[in-house]
Amino acid sequence: MNSPASTVRPLNKDDLAPVADLFQRTFRDGTPASPALEAALRQTFIDHPFADADLPSHVFVNEAGKVSGFIGVNPARMTIGGREIRAAFASSMMVERPKENPLAGARLIRAFLSGPQDVSISETANATALGMWRKLGHDLIPAYSMNWLRVFRPGSTGIDILNRVHPAAKLLKPFGVLADRIASMGGSSSFGLETPSGKGPAFQDVGEEKLAEALMALAPAFPLAPVWNRQSLGWFLAQAREKSQFGQIVRRVAYGSDGAPVAAHVYYGRPGGIAWVLQSLARPERMEAMVDDMLHHAADAGCAAIRGAGQPWLTPFLLRKKALFLGRSFVVAQTKDREIREAIDNGKALITGLAGETWSPLIGERFT
């Protein structure tokens, strides 16, 4: 009797437990999945505020009937040229023993791309996933894939990076701090920040509600932008509240003389660690002031460095502030709509951070 063939099908609630176990083996330490992780998967891929039965996540089921692959799908509503469109973000793609199932990843991506969405996007593709996308004819988008890093304390930055690979490296933190002190005493300006002119708007720490108001006011400046309202953006911000890998969340907004928000940014950080930017938006004339506040606030808080995903509108300012650029995660997009394609290729699309998929607690939470 012939064995049943492997298949790709939509995710259902009974798949959450095996997907959680696969997540632990793929992205974490392989320990048994916690109930918190399973709950996060349900929230992200089933209870999403824009959940759409036509845009499900998918699992790969092998010949033995076991779930051994997964691609998460986050539906999104966006607007371009006055019309609302459907977007879908590919998230948390994983395949168990990919060498034994070399076509599983490609089949999952094809299932994702075959949906009715107007544009398909992956905001956090790693090198393996990017290779699968390229085989299907879709390459990375350079402007959005230029991840950046601004170092303040090189010794502590090096130890923090090493600690992510070898946890025992945390024992070396005092040596990183000592190296930073020596560098500071030497008068080196390679990692120092220029003093802001003081002519920019004043930033203030805010709560989720004020941040949401600012982001909703600033997003429409982009030709391709998310359709946010208080309920949906509030849900995304609540999901993004805790990311234990990255530290405490910081929300900052600046207002103009008329009381309207002119810039906003949100990042995670802890003293001695590398801060991570979730979202940053500003009016064109306030971009540099926002970058200055973001860098200085993180440095003053004791962070070793700060990093973020590629945001084309920030690149010129970050270059002038001595940021380094590297390929760490990649943005890929597929669409047949010429207007959408032009907005993305020209770097005029708000498709990352809270507008994408990195609000998810699956990115940055440990679930222990």
C-alpha positions in Angstrom: 0.0 0.0 0.0 1.4 3.4 -1.0 2.2 5.9 1.8 0.2 9.1 1.8 1.9 12.0 0.1 3.1 15.1 1.9 0.8 18.1 1.7 0.5 21.8 2.5 -2.8 22.9 4.0 -4.2 25.8 6.0 -3.3 26.1 9.7 -6.0 25.0 12.2 -6.2 25.3 16.0 -5.1 21.7 16.5 -1.8 22.5 14.7 -0.8 25.1 17.3 0.9 22.6 19.7 3.1 21.0 17.0 3.9 24.3 15.5 5.0 25.6 18.9 7.3 22.7 19.3 8.7 23.2 15.8 9.2 26.9 16.7 11.2 26.0 19.7 13.4 23.6 17.8 14.0 26.1 14.9 14.3 29.5 16.6 15.0 28.8 20.3 16.8 26.2 22.4 14.7 23.1 21.6 13.1 22.9 25.1 9.5 21.9 25.3 7.1 24.7 24.1 5.4 26.7 26.9 1.6 27.5 27.0 2.6 31.1 26.5 4.2 30.4 23.2 1.2 28.5 22.0 -1.0 31.4 23.1 1.2 33.8 21.2 0.9 31.7 18.0 -2.8 31.7 18.3 -3.0 35.5 18.9 -0.7 36.2 16.0 -2.0 33.9 13.4 -5.6 33.1 14.3 -6.9 36.0 16.5 -5.3 38.8 14.5 -7.6 41.8 14.1 -7.5 41.5 10.3 -7.8 37.7 10.3 -9.0 36.6 6.9 -10.2 33.1 6.0 -8.9 33.7 2.5 -5.4 34.4 3.9 -4.6 31.6 6.3 -1.2 30.5 7.6 -0.1 27.1 6.2 1.5 23.9 7.6 3.5 21.3 5.8 2.5 17.8 6.7 4.9 15.0 5.9 4.2 11.5 4.7 3.8 10.3 8.3 1.1 12.9 8.9 3.3 15.0 11.1 3.4 18.8 11.0 7.0 19.5 10.0 6.8 22.9 8.3 5.0 26.2 8.8 4.6 29.6 7.3 2.7 32.2 9.2 0.6 34.8 7.4 -0.3 38.2 8.9 -3.1 39.9 6.9 -3.0 43.7 6.6 -5.1 46.4 5.3 -3.3 49.1 3.4 -4.2 52.1 1.2 -2.6 53.4 -2.0 -3.9 56.1 -4.3 -7.1 56.4 -2.3 -8.0 52.7 -2.6 -7.8 50.1 0.1 -5.9 46.9 -0.7 -5.2 43.6 1.0 -1.6 42.8 2.0 -0.2 39.6 3.5 3.1 39.3 5.4 4.9 36.0 5.6 6.2 35.3 9.1 8.1 32.6 11.0 8.8 30.2 8.1 10.3 27.0 9.4 10.9 23.5 8.1 12.1 20.5 10.2 15.2 18.9 8.7 15.1 21.0 5.5 17.8 18.8 3.9 15.4 15.8 4.0 12.5 18.0 2.8 14.2 20.3 0.3 11.0 21.3 -1.4 8.9 22.0 1.7 10.0 25.6 2.1 9.3 26.4 -1.6 5.8 24.7 -1.3 5.0 26.8 1.7 6.0 30.0 0.0 4.0 29.1 -3.1 0.9 28.4 -0.9 1.4 31.9 0.6 1.9 33.6 -2.8 -1.2 31.9 -4.3 -3.5 33.8 -2.0 -5.8 36.6 -3.1 -3.8 39.4 -1.6 -2.8 42.4 -3.7 0.8 42.3 -2.4 2.8 39.7 -0.6 5.7 40.8 1.7 8.3 39.2 3.9 9.8 41.7 6.3 12.2 39.4 8.1 13.5 36.8 5.6 16.8 35.3 6.7 19.4 34.1 4.2 17.7 30.6 3.8 14.3 32.0 3.2 15.7 34.6 0.8 17.2 31.8 -1.2 13.8 30.2 -1.5 12.2 33.5 -2.6 14.9 34.0 -5.2 14.3 30.6 -6.7 10.7 31.7 -7.2 11.9 34.9 -9.0 11.6 37.4 -6.1 14.8 39.1 -4.9 15.4 41.3 -1.9 14.5 45.0 -1.9 17.8 46.8 -1.2 16.5 50.0 0.4 14.4 48.1 3.0 17.0 45.4 3.6 19.8 47.7 4.7 19.7 47.0 8.5 21.7 49.6 10.4 23.7 49.7 13.6 25.0 52.8 15.5 27.6 51.9 18.1 28.1 54.1 21.2 30.2 51.7 23.4 32.3 49.3 21.2 33.5 47.0 24.0 30.0 46.4 25.4 28.6 46.1 21.9 31.0 43.3 21.1 30.2 41.4 24.3 26.5 41.8 23.7 26.8 40.3 20.2 29.0 37.5 21.5 26.5 36.8 24.3 23.8 36.1 21.8 25.9 33.2 20.4 27.5 32.0 23.7 25.5 32.9 26.8 28.6 32.4 28.9 30.0 35.6 27.4 27.9 37.6 29.9 30.8 36.9 32.3 32.9 39.2 30.1 30.7 42.2 30.5 33.0 43.9 33.0 35.8 43.7 30.4 33.6 45.4 27.8 32.8 48.2 30.2 36.5 48.6 31.0 37.3 48.8 27.3 34.7 51.5 26.8 36.1 53.5 29.7 39.6 53.3 28.3 38.3 54.4 24.8 36.5 57.3 26.4 39.6 58.4 28.4 41.5 58.3 25.2 39.3 61.0 23.8 38.3 59.0 20.7 35.4 60.6 18.9 34.7 57.7 16.5 31.7 56.5 18.5 30.6 59.8 20.0 27.5 61.7 19.1 27.4 65.3 18.0 25.5 67.7 20.2 22.1 68.5 18.7 21.6 72.0 17.6 18.7 72.5 20.1 16.5 74.0 17.4 14.5 70.9 16.9 11.2 70.0 18.6 11.2 68.6 22.2 10.5 64.9 22.5 8.7 63.4 25.4 8.0 59.9 26.8 4.4 58.9 26.1 2.0 56.0 26.6 0.5 53.7 24.0 -2.5 55.9 23.3 -0.5 59.0 22.6 2.0 57.0 20.5 -0.9 55.5 18.5 -2.4 59.0 17.9 1.0 60.2 16.6 1.6 57.2 14.3 -1.9 57.5 12.8 -1.3 61.2 12.1 2.1 60.6 10.4 1.5 57.4 8.4 -0.7 59.0 5.6 2.4 60.8 4.3 3.4 57.6 2.7 1.8 56.7 -0.7 1.5 53.0 0.4 0.5 53.0 4.1 -1.3 50.8 6.6 -5.0 51.4 7.4 -4.8 51.9 11.2 -7.5 52.8 13.6 -7.4 53.0 17.4 -8.6 49.5 17.9 -6.2 47.7 15.4 -3.1 49.8 16.3 -3.9 49.5 20.0 -3.9 45.7 19.5 -0.5 45.8 17.7 1.0 48.0 20.4 -0.3 45.7 23.1 1.3 42.7 21.3 4.6 44.6 21.0 4.7 45.6 24.7 7.0 42.9 25.9 10.1 41.7 24.1 12.4 40.3 26.8 15.3 39.7 24.5 15.5 43.4 23.6 14.7 45.1 27.0 12.2 47.8 28.1 10.1 49.6 25.6 10.5 53.3 25.1 7.9 55.5 23.3 8.8 59.1 22.3 6.8 61.7 20.5 7.5 65.4 19.5 4.8 67.9 18.8 4.8 71.1 16.7 3.7 74.6 17.8 0.1 73.7 16.7 0.1 70.7 19.0 0.1 68.2 16.1 2.7 65.3 16.3 5.7 65.9 14.0 7.8 62.8 14.9 7.5 59.5 16.9 9.7 56.6 17.6 9.6 53.4 19.7 12.5 51.2 20.6 13.6 48.6 23.2 16.8 48.8 25.2 18.7 48.1 28.4 22.0 49.4 29.8 24.9 47.6 28.2 22.8 46.0 25.5 22.0 46.8 21.9 18.7 48.7 21.6 16.3 47.8 18.8 14.0 50.2 16.9 10.5 49.0 16.2 9.1 52.0 14.4 10.1 55.6 13.6 8.1 58.2 11.7 8.5 61.9 11.2 7.6 64.8 8.9 10.3 65.3 6.3 11.6 68.4 8.0 11.9 66.6 11.3 13.6 63.4 10.3 17.1 64.5 11.5 15.7 65.8 14.8 14.0 62.4 15.3 17.2 60.4 14.5 19.1 62.7 16.9 16.6 62.1 19.7 16.6 58.3 19.1 20.4 58.0 19.2 21.0 60.4 22.1 18.1 58.9 24.2 19.5 55.3 23.8 23.1 56.4 24.4 22.1 58.4 27.6 20.2 55.3 28.8 23.4 53.3 28.8 22.7 51.3 25.7 25.9 49.9 24.0 24.4 50.6 20.5 21.1 50.9 18.7 20.0 49.1 15.6 17.0 49.0 13.3 15.6 47.6 10.0 16.0 49.4 6.8 13.8 52.5 6.4 14.8 54.3 3.2 13.7 57.7 4.5 16.1 57.5 7.4 19.2 56.2 5.5 20.8 59.6 4.6 20.5 60.8 8.2 21.9 57.6 9.7 24.8 57.7 7.3 25.7 61.2 8.5 25.5 59.9 12.1 28.1 57.2 11.5 25.7 54.3 11.4 26.9 51.0 10.0 24.8 49.1 7.4 24.6 45.4 7.1 22.5 42.6 5.7 20.9 40.9 8.6 17.2 40.3 7.6 15.7 41.0 4.2 12.5 42.5 2.8 11.0 40.8 -0.2 7.7 41.7 -2.0 5.7 40.3 -4.8 2.8 42.1 -6.5 1.3 42.5 -10.0 0.0 46.0 -9.2 2.3 48.6 -10.9 1.4 51.4 -8.4 2.2 49.2 -5.4 5.4 48.0 -7.0 6.6 51.6 -7.7 5.9 52.7 -4.2 7.9 49.9 -2.7 10.8 50.1 -5.2 11.0 53.8 -4.6 11.2 53.5 -0.9 7.9 55.2 -0.3 6.0 52.4 1.3 5.4 52.0 5.1 5.7 48.2 5.3 7.9 47.5 8.3 7.7 47.5 12.1 4.1 48.1 13.3 3.1 48.3 9.7 4.6 44.9 9.0 5.1 41.9 11.2 7.8 42.8 13.8 5.2 43.9 16.4 4.7 40.2 17.0 5.9 38.9 20.4 7.3 35.9 18.4 10.1 38.3 17.5 12.0 39.1 20.8 10.1 37.2 23.5 11.5 34.1 25.1 8.3 32.5 26.4 10.0 30.8 29.3 
